[in-house]
Amino acid sequence: MKLADRILQRWRIRKIRAYLKSGARVLDIGSVDGVLFSRVPNLAQGCLGIDPTLAAKVETARFTLTPGFFPKDMPPVAPFDAITLLAVLEHFPETEFAAVAAGCANFLAPGGLLLITVPSPAVDTILKWLKFFRLIEGMSLEEHHGYEVGQTTKIFSDPPFELVRRSRFQFGLNNLFVFRRRP
C-alpha cells in the first residue's frame, strides 16, 4: 500500500473507533493485514478478520486473520459485539448482498453494532486518476460494482437491523453507517 492508501484506511478506522467499546470482540470483514486490530488496541482477545486476499491464516494472541469470503468461509464462532465493513461493501456483487446481510445478522450479537463505510460514487473517478498518477495502488477498483450508497439501508433493513447513525466524512466522499442488531 502507498502512503495515500494508508492515510485513507486510517481515516476510516478513526471514524468508527468511537463505536468500538473497550473489550469488544470484533469481526472485521475485508481485514487485509489486520490493521484495524493494531490501530484499536483495546479490543478483546478473540477478534477475527476475514479477507480473500490473505494467503494463509494468521494467529496472534489478540486476533486471528483467516483467508476467505464472507460469509461462506466463516469458521464456526460465537457472535461478535461489532462487525466492521470498511470500504468493503462496494466490492461485493449485488447478488451477494442478501447473503452478506444474513451473515452479519448471524455473526452479530443482539445489541451489537454493524459499522460500515462506503465511498460516494464520485470516488471511483477520483481514485482512477490517483491510480493513473501512481499516488495510490488502486484499492481494487476493478471490483467496484457501481455501488449506490442508498442501497446500504435497504440491504441492512429492519428487522433485524436498526439504523443508528448515517453521516459523511472525508469531505463528503465517504459515508458512515452504524446499525444496531435488534434482540
Stockholm file with secondary structure:
# STOCKHOLM 1.0

chainA/1-183         MKLADRILQRWRIRKIRAYLKSGARVLDIGSVDGVLFSRVPNLAQGCLGIDPTLAAKVETARFTLTPGFFPKDMPPVAPFDAITLLAVLEHFPETEFAAVAAGCANFLAPGGLLLITVPSPAVDTILKWLKFFRLIEGMSLEEHHGYEVGQTTKIFSDPPFELVRRSRFQFGLNNLFVFRRRP
#=GR chainA/1-183 SS CCHHHHHHHHHHHHHHHTTSCTTCCEEEETCTTTHHHHHCTTCCTTEEEEETTCSSCEECSSEEEEESCTTTTCCSCCCEEEEEEESCGGGSCGGGHHHHHHHHHHHEEEEEEEEEEEECTHHHHHHHHHHHTTSSCCTTGGGCCCCCTTHHHHHTCTTTEEEEEEEEETTTTEEEEEEEECC
#=GC SS_cons         CCHHHHHHHHHHHHHHHTTSCTTCCEEEETCTTTHHHHHCTTCCTTEEEEETTCSSCEECSSEEEEESCTTTTCCSCCCEEEEEEESCGGGSCGGGHHHHHHHHHHHEEEEEEEEEEEECTHHHHHHHHHHHTTSSCCTTGGGCCCCCTTHHHHHTCTTTEEEEEEEEETTTTEEEEEEEECC
//
